[in-house]
Amino acid sequence: MNTLTQEFTYRMAGVEGVLDAQSRLWGLPLEPERPSFLLSHFFEAATAFIQQDDYRGLRQGLLFYGRGDTPLSEIASIEICIEKHGAFYHPARVSVTLASGEVLLFVLNTAVSDPGLSVMDSETRVLERLAREVPGVVLPRVFSAGRVASSEEGEAAFFLAQWFEGYLEFHITGSKAPPSLDLWESDGSTIPVEAPAYFDLYGQAAEILTRLYNLETFEQVFPWHHAAGDFVAKPLEKGFDLRLITVRNYDSMIGIAGESGAVDMDGVNRALLMFFFNLCLRMRLDRIDGTKEYCLVDPGVVPHVVDGFFRGLQSKRLGSMAGADLCRGFVDFTREFDRDELLEITEMTVGACNPAAPEVPLIQTHLAAHGEMVVSRLREIGKKSFFIDKAF
């Protein structure tokens, strides 16, 4: 079997130099929940995972990137750099340098806690499923997944996937008044973006989640969190491009649709209405700088979120119904409710939250004003007589 152990190097974002057994960080825990699992154990297990099956996952990735069946002799070096520590995963950037000097990037997600191990088993299956069922939404392509037993400290789970080069995590920051949005570079520096330049990010996020929503089974991506960095943005010459990089769960929040046969459009629209209001509310939730107090994104994003929902819906089909028909049918359905009834439905989305959740008091304080903005935009769109791509 080919081995490249001598060619592996290890780093941590924001820390200068290569990490090895002489580094002061080498003996520190990877995460507080499992203090006996050290950084040294992580790098050992990560290396073993990449080497599994004669580097099968890495070679699958090279094929995906259009490099053909690359011989291992053409791989000059492999660097593993821990990028951040999340609630479930510890994402690392894997930089593969070829003999030609070209560098290709992958993400290596790692889980060592019980919740993280459980989420990872589900996520790899979901990402593969959604890549087949909703190919128009660019989710990370998974190249390999599995578990490795560390020599001393039990199992760690990994999956190697596509890295979105140039895409950055973003959060509302409290360092300015009014708050701006910061794009986070891997070295810890930030790129500030003022309102309204960042509003379309939230419209794109709403579009992605709506495109992934299953109209027949009511399955959706949930939970998702801006605070966890689930979406990443790439600055363009004009505006941004957005990607969703994790799908921890994909399930129905309201039960399963009726038996197969004729489509119950009333049931479809009732479920879609709950999805819509929940989407609009949660799209505004973040935490200052990603980890501090909960906050609501500028209300100016609301029209962008509503429009993003309709763009996502317009991209779908249900039986013989095209996206424009689905949009018209949904708008007609919402006309059956007066303004007060729609506002009551927005309150139902909060009622479904865990009352002990720390963000609930913030939501309750601003719910009425938020609901008014959502319903107003919905009514404005309801005045359109047709739906085309440029309508939103």
Phi, psi and omega per residue, in radians:
M1 nan 2.459 3.088
N2 -1.264 2.476 3.035
T3 -2.316 2.560 3.111
L4 -2.281 0.467 -3.044
T5 -0.956 -0.701 -3.105
Q6 -1.172 -0.230 -3.098
E7 -1.712 0.001 3.132
F8 -1.463 2.393 2.972
T9 -2.235 2.740 -3.003
Y10 -2.269 2.423 3.139
R11 -2.500 2.987 2.996
M12 -2.352 2.299 -3.121
A13 -0.976 2.343 3.132
G14 1.500 -0.080 3.136
V15 -2.007 2.210 -3.113
E16 -1.288 2.553 3.014
G17 1.490 2.964 3.134
V18 -1.475 2.495 3.085
L19 -1.637 2.382 3.062
D20 -2.670 -2.982 -3.050
A21 -1.084 -0.325 3.127
Q22 -1.574 -0.114 -3.101
S23 -1.349 2.550 -3.121
R24 -1.191 -0.376 -3.139
L25 -1.456 -0.256 -2.983
W26 -1.005 -0.606 -3.080
G27 -1.741 0.203 3.127
L28 -1.513 2.675 3.118
P29 -1.158 2.558 3.041
L30 -1.208 -0.653 3.121
E31 -2.635 2.640 -3.089
P32 -1.108 -0.539 -3.077
E33 -1.183 -0.329 3.136
R34 -2.423 1.254 -2.968
P35 -1.132 -0.312 -3.139
S36 -1.431 -0.213 3.122
F37 -1.605 1.853 -2.983
L38 -1.612 2.940 3.048
L39 -1.014 -0.645 3.113
S40 -1.069 -0.677 3.097
H41 -1.173 -0.678 3.122
F42 -1.055 -0.894 -3.078
F43 -1.133 -0.622 3.086
E44 -1.106 -0.836 -3.114
A45 -1.198 -0.682 3.131
A46 -1.096 -0.718 3.103
T47 -1.096 -0.787 3.134
A48 -1.083 -0.672 3.140
F49 -1.131 -0.807 -3.135
I50 -1.074 -0.589 -3.101
Q51 -1.399 -0.197 -3.077
Q52 -0.980 2.510 3.062
D53 0.894 0.781 3.084
D54 1.008 0.778 3.099
Y55 1.085 0.652 -3.041
R56 -1.030 -0.825 -3.112
G57 -1.088 -0.744 -3.141
L58 -1.128 -0.713 3.138
R59 -1.200 -0.594 3.033
Q60 -1.087 -0.708 3.097
G61 -1.111 -0.696 3.119
L62 -1.137 -0.643 3.047
L63 -1.089 -0.784 -3.139
F64 -1.052 -0.672 3.140
Y65 -1.390 0.108 3.052
G66 1.411 0.420 -3.117
R67 -1.774 0.169 3.091
G68 1.190 -2.896 3.132
D69 -1.459 1.448 -3.011
T70 -1.244 2.153 3.053
P71 -1.106 2.548 3.131
L72 -1.091 -0.441 3.110
S73 -1.129 -0.314 3.126
E74 -1.515 -0.087 3.092
I75 -1.590 1.966 -3.075
A76 -1.387 -0.700 -3.107
S77 -2.830 2.795 3.102
I78 -2.337 2.189 3.112
E79 -2.002 2.324 3.078
I80 -1.974 2.080 -3.104
C81 -2.171 2.048 3.083
I82 -1.195 2.158 -3.075
E83 -1.601 -0.691 -3.090
K84 -2.851 3.014 3.089
H85 -2.151 1.993 -3.117
G86 -1.797 -3.129 -3.129
A87 -1.147 -0.554 -3.112
F88 -2.031 -0.690 -3.008
Y89 -2.080 2.852 2.971
H90 -2.126 1.594 -3.097
P91 -1.256 2.373 3.065
A92 -2.172 2.558 3.043
R93 -1.639 2.196 3.108
V94 -1.839 2.027 -3.139
S95 -1.821 2.057 -3.122
V96 -1.866 2.002 3.130
T97 -1.713 2.131 3.118
L98 -1.502 2.883 -3.126
A99 -1.041 -0.473 3.129
S100 -1.276 -0.199 -3.067
G101 1.713 -0.204 3.114
E102 -1.185 2.456 3.133
V103 -2.021 2.194 3.094
L104 -1.998 2.461 -3.014
L105 -1.976 2.512 3.080
F106 -2.362 2.806 2.975
V107 -1.877 2.387 3.059
L108 -2.053 1.817 3.101
N109 -1.530 2.388 -3.053
T110 -2.225 2.393 3.051
A111 -2.255 2.355 3.095
V112 -2.251 -0.287 3.104
S113 -1.512 2.797 3.128
D114 -1.031 -0.796 3.091
P115 -1.074 -0.711 -3.139
G116 -1.141 -0.707 3.117
L117 -1.082 -0.708 -3.141
S118 -1.162 -0.786 -3.129
V119 -1.103 -0.727 -3.071
M120 -1.125 -0.697 3.116
D121 -1.018 -0.709 3.131
S122 -1.264 -0.748 -3.001
E123 -1.120 -0.733 -3.107
T124 -1.083 -0.674 3.096
R125 -1.154 -0.746 -3.095
V126 -1.156 -0.760 -3.139
L127 -1.055 -0.721 3.123
E128 -1.158 -0.690 3.131
R129 -1.142 -0.854 -3.086
L130 -1.165 -0.530 3.076
A131 -1.078 -0.557 3.105
R132 -1.406 -0.761 -2.973
E133 -1.464 -0.530 -3.125
V134 -2.254 1.158 -3.017
P135 -1.124 -0.341 -3.134
G136 -1.272 -0.292 3.096
V137 -1.663 2.115 -3.066
V138 -1.458 1.782 3.024
L139 -1.841 2.807 3.135
P140 -1.044 2.259 3.068
R141 -1.378 2.213 -3.127
V142 -1.548 2.250 -3.123
F143 -1.778 -0.528 3.092
S144 -2.866 2.676 3.130
A145 -2.619 2.622 3.119
G146 2.912 -3.060 -3.118
R147 -2.113 2.627 3.122
V148 -2.288 2.349 3.071
A149 -1.520 2.070 3.053
S150 -1.152 2.668 -3.095
S151 -1.061 -0.431 -3.066
E152 -2.235 -0.444 -2.883
E153 -2.252 0.826 2.995
G154 1.258 -2.840 -2.993
E155 -1.569 2.662 2.903
A156 -2.289 2.463 3.117
A157 -1.827 2.542 -3.095
F158 -2.411 2.660 2.736
F159 -2.493 2.401 -3.125
L160 -1.724 2.258 -3.015
A161 -2.539 3.086 3.126
Q162 -1.134 2.369 3.045
W163 -1.736 2.296 3.097
F164 -1.592 1.710 -3.065
E165 -1.159 2.299 3.093
G166 1.511 -0.022 3.141
Y167 -1.639 2.388 -2.999
L168 -2.185 2.542 3.010
E169 -1.187 2.662 -3.141
F170 -2.488 2.626 3.115
H171 -2.645 2.693 2.953
I172 -1.168 2.421 -3.141
T173 -2.015 2.547 3.133
G174 -1.696 0.173 -3.075
S175 -1.353 -0.183 3.140
K176 -2.272 2.773 3.052
A177 -2.213 2.079 -0.054
P178 -1.240 2.765 -3.092
P179 -1.026 2.488 3.024
S180 -1.853 -3.052 3.073
L181 -1.975 2.411 3.109
D182 -1.963 2.314 2.920
L183 -1.558 2.327 -3.051
W184 -1.742 2.087 2.996
E185 -1.379 2.748 -3.089
S186 -1.184 -0.350 3.136
D187 -1.507 0.090 3.117
G188 1.689 -0.215 3.096
S189 -1.350 2.873 -3.094
T190 -2.288 2.727 3.059
I191 -2.035 1.898 -3.110
P192 -1.310 2.464 3.086
V193 -2.278 2.135 -3.091
E194 -1.559 2.728 3.008
A195 -1.201 2.512 0.083
P196 -1.669 0.260 -3.030
A197 -1.066 -0.489 -3.080
Y198 -1.660 -0.011 -3.030
F199 -1.055 -0.640 -3.067
D200 -1.165 -0.361 3.067
L201 -0.977 -0.708 -3.087
Y202 -1.331 -0.520 3.017
G203 -1.150 -0.726 3.102
Q204 -1.138 -0.684 3.118
A205 -1.105 -0.746 3.100
A206 -1.097 -0.688 3.116
E207 -1.099 -0.787 -3.133
I208 -1.054 -0.842 -3.102
L209 -1.153 -0.593 3.098
T210 -1.220 -0.691 3.097
R211 -1.104 -0.535 3.132
L212 -1.472 -0.189 3.121
Y213 -1.262 2.314 -3.132
N214 -1.653 1.979 -3.063
L215 -1.162 -0.434 -3.075
E216 -1.563 -0.687 -3.086
T217 -1.784 -0.161 -3.081
F218 1.184 0.227 3.111
E219 -1.201 2.532 -3.135
Q220 -2.675 2.827 3.035
V221 -1.305 1.987 3.115
F222 -2.922 2.332 0.071
P223 -1.428 2.771 2.963
W224 -2.463 2.698 -3.032
H225 -2.563 2.261 2.958
H226 -1.092 -0.646 -3.094
A227 -1.084 -0.479 -3.127
A228 -1.516 -0.038 3.134
G229 1.292 0.580 -3.105
D230 -1.177 -0.496 3.073
F231 -1.867 2.518 3.061
V232 -2.247 2.616 -3.034
A233 -2.164 2.500 3.073
K234 -2.009 2.073 3.092
P235 -1.132 2.318 3.079
L236 -1.964 3.065 3.097
E237 -1.007 -0.605 3.054
K238 -2.393 1.936 3.111
G239 1.492 -2.674 -3.051
F240 -2.473 2.785 2.914
D241 -2.006 2.536 -3.008
L242 -2.155 2.576 3.054
R243 -2.367 2.557 2.949
L244 -1.705 2.166 -2.990
I245 -1.890 -0.039 3.131
T246 -2.589 2.522 3.058
V247 -2.346 1.582 -3.056
R248 -1.233 -0.531 -3.120
N249 -2.683 2.564 3.116
Y250 -2.451 1.804 -3.018
D251 -2.729 2.969 3.063
S252 -1.511 2.354 3.114
M253 -1.584 -0.147 -3.045
I254 -2.285 0.373 -3.136
G255 1.690 -3.066 -3.053
I256 -1.759 2.523 3.120
A257 -1.113 2.949 -3.101
G258 -1.092 3.079 -3.109
E259 -1.103 2.722 -3.121
S260 -1.076 2.668 -3.088
G261 2.435 -2.481 3.117
A262 -1.099 2.417 -3.115
V263 -1.284 2.241 3.070
D264 -1.533 1.585 -3.047
M265 -1.164 -0.502 3.074
D266 -1.117 -0.769 3.096
G267 -1.147 -0.698 3.100
V268 -1.042 -0.809 -3.085
N269 -1.258 -0.592 3.084
R270 -1.108 -0.787 3.103
A271 -1.132 -0.688 -3.127
L272 -1.143 -0.614 3.125
L273 -1.122 -0.722 3.092
M274 -1.148 -0.721 3.074
F275 -1.043 -0.772 -3.106
F276 -1.038 -0.895 -3.092
F277 -1.177 -0.661 3.102
N278 -1.143 -0.716 3.106
L279 -1.057 -0.852 -3.092
C280 -1.087 -0.635 -3.133
L281 -1.279 -0.885 -3.064
R282 -1.239 -0.395 3.102
M283 -1.127 -0.375 -3.131
R284 -1.619 -0.071 -3.089
L285 -1.554 2.276 3.023
D286 -2.567 -3.118 2.969
R287 -2.167 2.434 -3.133
I288 -0.961 2.192 -3.128
D289 0.987 0.372 3.034
G290 1.508 -0.381 -3.036
T291 -2.329 -0.149 -3.044
K292 -1.620 -2.597 -3.026
E293 -1.154 2.671 3.105
Y294 -1.171 2.592 3.134
C295 -2.564 2.867 3.025
L296 -1.873 2.326 3.081
V297 -1.115 2.614 -3.139
D298 -0.709 2.305 3.138
P299 -1.031 -0.303 3.103
G300 -1.101 -0.239 3.125
V301 -1.369 -0.278 -2.999
V302 -0.981 -0.879 3.114
P303 -1.027 -0.613 3.129
H304 -1.167 -0.695 3.124
V305 -1.144 -0.808 3.131
V306 -1.077 -0.771 3.130
D307 -1.133 -0.665 3.100
G308 -1.085 -0.680 3.063
F309 -1.012 -0.816 -3.111
F310 -1.203 -0.592 3.044
R311 -1.079 -0.751 3.118
G312 -1.105 -0.747 -3.139
L313 -1.153 -0.647 -3.125
Q314 -1.157 -0.390 -3.130
S315 -1.406 -0.129 -2.990
K316 -1.720 2.941 2.989
R317 -2.342 2.669 3.038
L318 -2.465 1.839 -3.031
G319 1.066 -2.167 3.141
S320 -1.555 -0.012 -3.061
M321 -1.537 2.175 3.060
A322 -1.447 3.012 -3.058
G323 -1.041 -0.708 -3.141
A324 -1.082 -0.661 3.105
D325 -1.156 -0.692 3.121
L326 -1.110 -0.715 3.119
C327 -1.120 -0.823 3.129
R328 -1.075 -0.749 -3.132
G329 -1.121 -0.666 3.132
F330 -1.185 -0.770 3.117
V331 -1.079 -0.760 3.105
D332 -1.058 -0.684 3.123
F333 -1.090 -0.744 -3.119
T334 -1.181 -0.404 3.110
R335 -1.207 -0.262 3.104
E336 -1.256 -0.223 -3.129
F337 -1.917 2.425 3.017
D338 -1.408 3.077 -3.034
R339 -1.041 -0.773 -3.117
D340 -1.114 -0.649 3.126
E341 -1.164 -0.689 3.091
L342 -1.142 -0.675 3.105
L343 -1.140 -0.598 3.081
E344 -1.141 -0.612 3.117
I345 -1.179 -0.614 3.069
T346 -1.082 -0.625 3.110
E347 -1.190 -0.512 3.106
M348 -1.113 -0.535 3.132
T349 -1.140 -0.577 3.098
V350 -1.306 -0.622 3.114
G351 -1.072 -0.435 3.120
A352 -1.421 -0.156 3.134
C353 -1.344 2.730 2.979
N354 -1.149 2.065 -3.077
P355 -1.072 -0.335 3.136
A356 -1.541 -0.077 -3.126
A357 -1.082 2.370 -3.026
P358 -1.126 -0.372 -3.118
E359 -1.464 -0.199 -3.040
V360 -1.048 -0.810 3.124
P361 -1.000 -0.690 3.107
L362 -1.106 -0.786 3.133
I363 -1.058 -0.810 -3.092
Q364 -1.088 -0.625 -3.139
T365 -1.125 -0.641 -3.018
H366 -1.905 0.098 -3.006
L367 -1.112 -0.750 -3.087
A368 -1.069 -0.831 -3.139
A369 -1.141 -0.709 3.110
H370 -1.086 -0.825 -3.132
G371 -1.037 -0.710 3.118
E372 -1.045 -0.732 -3.123
M373 -1.177 -0.719 3.142
V374 -1.119 -0.833 -3.102
V375 -1.142 -0.663 3.118
S376 -1.077 -0.778 3.130
R377 -1.167 -0.667 3.102
L378 -1.075 -0.719 3.120
R379 -1.175 -0.647 3.105
E380 -1.074 -0.782 3.134
I381 -1.161 -0.566 3.125
G382 -1.097 -0.336 3.120
K383 -1.379 -0.230 3.115
K384 -1.257 2.497 -3.122
S385 -1.669 -0.150 3.126
F386 -2.705 2.920 -3.094
F387 -2.247 2.133 3.052
I388 -2.353 2.879 -3.058
D389 -0.934 -0.724 -3.053
K390 -1.349 -0.086 -3.125
A391 -1.173 -0.344 -3.092
F392 -2.107 nan nan
